[in-house]
Amino acid sequence: MPQMAPLSWLNLFIYFIIIFMIYNSLNYFFFNKSFISQNQKKIIKNQKMTWKW
């Protein structure tokens, strides 16, 4: 696409990388981890594995 050549692909790439990093950091810091860890502990305690060979 020669029409898009003046856009400077490096600037576009840097722009998307910055958006990607901001999105990942927001997901990491605003995700509630304590809720999942409590549920996983309950699930693990309730599961019993019986081996029948």
N, CA, C and O atoms as a GROMACS GRO file, in nm:
protein
  212
    1MET      N    1   0.084  -0.119   0.000
    1MET     CA    2   0.000   0.000   0.000
    1MET      C    3   0.088   0.125   0.000
    1MET      O    4   0.127   0.172   0.107
    2PRO      N    5   0.120   0.178  -0.112
    2PRO     CA    6   0.207   0.296  -0.116
    2PRO      C    7   0.140   0.422  -0.061
    2PRO      O    8   0.210   0.517  -0.026
    3GLN      N    9   0.009   0.424  -0.053
    3GLN     CA   10  -0.059   0.542   0.000
    3GLN      C   11  -0.030   0.561   0.148
    3GLN      O   12  -0.034   0.674   0.198
    4MET      N   13  -0.002   0.453   0.220
    4MET     CA   14   0.017   0.461   0.364
    4MET      C   15   0.164   0.476   0.403
    4MET      O   16   0.194   0.482   0.522
    5ALA      N   17   0.253   0.482   0.310
    5ALA     CA   18   0.395   0.491   0.340
    5ALA      C   19   0.433   0.616   0.420
    5ALA      O   20   0.521   0.607   0.505
    6PRO      N   21   0.372   0.731   0.399
    6PRO     CA   22   0.413   0.849   0.476
    6PRO      C   23   0.373   0.846   0.624
    6PRO      O   24   0.407   0.938   0.698
    7LEU      N   25   0.302   0.743   0.668
    7LEU     CA   26   0.255   0.741   0.808
    7LEU      C   27   0.366   0.717   0.910
    7LEU      O   28   0.346   0.738   1.029
    8SER      N   29   0.480   0.675   0.865
    8SER     CA   30   0.591   0.640   0.954
    8SER      C   31   0.553   0.518   1.039
    8SER      O   32   0.496   0.531   1.147
    9TRP      N   33   0.585   0.402   0.988
    9TRP     CA   34   0.546   0.276   1.051
    9TRP      C   35   0.610   0.260   1.188
    9TRP      O   36   0.552   0.194   1.275
   10LEU      N   37   0.725   0.316   1.210
   10LEU     CA   38   0.789   0.305   1.341
   10LEU      C   39   0.706   0.376   1.448
   10LEU      O   40   0.690   0.323   1.558
   11ASN      N   41   0.655   0.494   1.417
   11ASN     CA   42   0.569   0.566   1.513
   11ASN      C   43   0.442   0.488   1.540
   11ASN      O   44   0.395   0.482   1.654
   12LEU      N   45   0.385   0.428   1.438
   12LEU     CA   46   0.264   0.349   1.456
   12LEU      C   47   0.292   0.226   1.543
   12LEU      O   48   0.212   0.192   1.630
   13PHE      N   49   0.404   0.161   1.519
   13PHE     CA   50   0.442   0.045   1.598
   13PHE      C   51   0.463   0.083   1.745
   13PHE      O   52   0.414   0.014   1.834
   14ILE      N   53   0.534   0.192   1.769
   14ILE     CA   54   0.556   0.238   1.907
   14ILE      C   55   0.426   0.274   1.975
   14ILE      O   56   0.408   0.246   2.094
   15TYR      N   57   0.336   0.335   1.902
   15TYR     CA   58   0.205   0.373   1.955
   15TYR      C   59   0.128   0.248   2.001
   15TYR      O   60   0.072   0.247   2.110
   16PHE      N   61   0.125   0.144   1.918
   16PHE     CA   62   0.052   0.022   1.956
   16PHE      C   63   0.120  -0.052   2.070
   16PHE      O   64   0.052  -0.112   2.153
   17ILE      N   65   0.252  -0.050   2.074
   17ILE     CA   66   0.322  -0.114   2.185
   17ILE      C   67   0.291  -0.044   2.317
   17ILE      O   68   0.271  -0.109   2.419
   18ILE      N   69   0.287   0.088   2.314
   18ILE     CA   70   0.255   0.164   2.436
   18ILE      C   71   0.112   0.134   2.481
   18ILE      O   72   0.088   0.116   2.601
   19ILE      N   73   0.019   0.129   2.388
   19ILE     CA   74  -0.120   0.095   2.424
   19ILE      C   75  -0.126  -0.046   2.482
   19ILE      O   76  -0.198  -0.069   2.580
   20PHE      N   77  -0.054  -0.139   2.423
   20PHE     CA   78  -0.051  -0.277   2.472
   20PHE      C   79   0.004  -0.285   2.614
   20PHE      O   80  -0.050  -0.356   2.698
   21MET      N   81   0.112  -0.212   2.642
   21MET     CA   82   0.170  -0.213   2.775
   21MET      C   83   0.077  -0.149   2.878
   21MET      O   84   0.066  -0.198   2.990
   22ILE      N   85   0.010  -0.042   2.842
   22ILE     CA   86  -0.085   0.022   2.934
   22ILE      C   87  -0.201  -0.072   2.962
   22ILE      O   88  -0.244  -0.084   3.077
   23TYR      N   89  -0.252  -0.137   2.859
   23TYR     CA   90  -0.363  -0.231   2.877
   23TYR      C   91  -0.323  -0.347   2.969
   23TYR      O   92  -0.399  -0.384   3.058
   24ASN      N   93  -0.204  -0.403   2.949
   24ASN     CA   94  -0.159  -0.513   3.034
   24ASN      C   95  -0.136  -0.469   3.178
   24ASN      O   96  -0.170  -0.542   3.271
   25SER      N   97  -0.080  -0.352   3.197
   25SER     CA   98  -0.056  -0.306   3.335
   25SER      C   99  -0.187  -0.276   3.407
   25SER      O  100  -0.200  -0.303   3.526
   26LEU      N  101  -0.285  -0.222   3.336
   26LEU     CA  102  -0.414  -0.198   3.399
   26LEU      C  103  -0.482  -0.329   3.437
   26LEU      O  104  -0.542  -0.339   3.544
   27ASN      N  105  -0.474  -0.429   3.352
   27ASN     CA  106  -0.532  -0.559   3.385
   27ASN      C  107  -0.459  -0.623   3.503
   27ASN      O  108  -0.522  -0.688   3.586
   28TYR      N  109  -0.330  -0.606   3.510
   28TYR     CA  110  -0.254  -0.668   3.618
   28TYR      C  111  -0.284  -0.603   3.752
   28TYR      O  112  -0.306  -0.673   3.852
   29PHE      N  113  -0.287  -0.471   3.758
   29PHE     CA  114  -0.300  -0.403   3.886
   29PHE      C  115  -0.445  -0.389   3.933
   29PHE      O  116  -0.468  -0.368   4.052
   30PHE      N  117  -0.542  -0.398   3.845
   30PHE     CA  118  -0.681  -0.383   3.886
   30PHE      C  119  -0.756  -0.515   3.896
   30PHE      O  120  -0.877  -0.515   3.919
   31PHE      N  121  -0.686  -0.626   3.880
   31PHE     CA  122  -0.750  -0.757   3.890
   31PHE      C  123  -0.747  -0.802   4.035
   31PHE      O  124  -0.643  -0.795   4.100
   32ASN      N  125  -0.861  -0.849   4.087
   32ASN     CA  126  -0.871  -0.889   4.226
   32ASN      C  127  -0.820  -1.032   4.242
   32ASN      O  128  -0.890  -1.127   4.206
   33LYS      N  129  -0.700  -1.049   4.295
   33LYS     CA  130  -0.640  -1.181   4.306
   33LYS      C  131  -0.686  -1.257   4.430
   33LYS      O  132  -0.685  -1.380   4.431
   34SER      N  133  -0.727  -1.187   4.534
   34SER     CA  134  -0.766  -1.256   4.658
   34SER      C  135  -0.893  -1.337   4.638
   34SER      O  136  -0.909  -1.442   4.702
   35PHE      N  137  -0.982  -1.292   4.554
   35PHE     CA  138  -1.107  -1.365   4.530
   35PHE      C  139  -1.078  -1.501   4.466
   35PHE      O  140  -1.138  -1.601   4.505
   36ILE      N  141  -0.991  -1.505   4.371
   36ILE     CA  142  -0.958  -1.630   4.304
   36ILE      C  143  -0.882  -1.724   4.397
   36ILE      O  144  -0.908  -1.844   4.399
   37SER      N  145  -0.788  -1.671   4.472
   37SER     CA  146  -0.708  -1.758   4.558
   37SER      C  147  -0.794  -1.825   4.666
   37SER      O  148  -0.770  -1.941   4.700
   38GLN      N  149  -0.893  -1.756   4.719
   38GLN     CA  150  -0.982  -1.815   4.818
   38GLN      C  151  -1.067  -1.925   4.755
   38GLN      O  152  -1.087  -2.030   4.816
   39ASN      N  153  -1.118  -1.902   4.636
   39ASN     CA  154  -1.200  -2.003   4.570
   39ASN      C  155  -1.118  -2.126   4.534
   39ASN      O  156  -1.167  -2.238   4.545
   40GLN      N  157  -0.996  -2.106   4.491
   40GLN     CA  158  -0.913  -2.220   4.454
   40GLN      C  159  -0.878  -2.303   4.576
   40GLN      O  160  -0.870  -2.426   4.567
   41LYS      N  161  -0.857  -2.240   4.690
   41LYS     CA  162  -0.826  -2.315   4.811
   41LYS      C  163  -0.944  -2.403   4.851
   41LYS      O  164  -0.926  -2.517   4.892
   42LYS      N  165  -1.065  -2.350   4.839
   42LYS     CA  166  -1.183  -2.428   4.874
   42LYS      C  167  -1.200  -2.545   4.778
   42LYS      O  168  -1.235  -2.656   4.821
   43ILE      N  169  -1.176  -2.523   4.652
   43ILE     CA  170  -1.191  -2.630   4.554
   43ILE      C  171  -1.088  -2.739   4.578
   43ILE      O  172  -1.120  -2.858   4.569
   44ILE      N  173  -0.967  -2.703   4.607
   44ILE     CA  174  -0.861  -2.801   4.629
   44ILE      C  175  -0.889  -2.882   4.755
   44ILE      O  176  -0.862  -3.003   4.758
   45LYS      N  177  -0.940  -2.820   4.858
   45LYS     CA  178  -0.969  -2.893   4.982
   45LYS      C  179  -1.082  -2.993   4.963
   45LYS      O  180  -1.081  -3.100   5.024
   46ASN      N  181  -1.180  -2.961   4.880
   46ASN     CA  182  -1.295  -3.048   4.862
   46ASN      C  183  -1.269  -3.164   4.767
   46ASN      O  184  -1.344  -3.261   4.768
   47GLN      N  185  -1.167  -3.156   4.687
   47GLN     CA  186  -1.140  -3.263   4.592
   47GLN      C  187  -1.061  -3.375   4.659
   47GLN      O  188  -0.959  -3.352   4.723
   48LYS      N  189  -1.111  -3.496   4.643
   48LYS     CA  190  -1.038  -3.612   4.693
   48LYS      C  191  -1.008  -3.702   4.575
   48LYS      O  192  -1.095  -3.731   4.493
   49MET      N  193  -0.885  -3.746   4.569
   49MET     CA  194  -0.846  -3.832   4.458
   49MET      C  195  -0.833  -3.974   4.508
   49MET      O  196  -0.754  -4.002   4.598
   50THR      N  197  -0.910  -4.062   4.450
   50THR     CA  198  -0.899  -4.202   4.483
   50THR      C  199  -0.848  -4.276   4.359
   50THR      O  200  -0.905  -4.264   4.251
   51TRP      N  201  -0.743  -4.350   4.378
   51TRP     CA  202  -0.684  -4.422   4.267
   51TRP      C  203  -0.738  -4.563   4.263
   51TRP      O  204  -0.724  -4.638   4.360
   52LYS      N  205  -0.798  -4.600   4.152
   52LYS     CA  206  -0.851  -4.736   4.136
   52LYS      C  207  -0.778  -4.800   4.021
   52LYS      O  208  -0.802  -4.768   3.904
   53TRP      N  209  -0.688  -4.889   4.054
   53TRP     CA  210  -0.607  -4.952   3.948
   53TRP      C  211  -0.666  -5.087   3.914
   53TRP      O  212  -0.614  -5.156   3.827
   0.00000   0.00000   0.00000
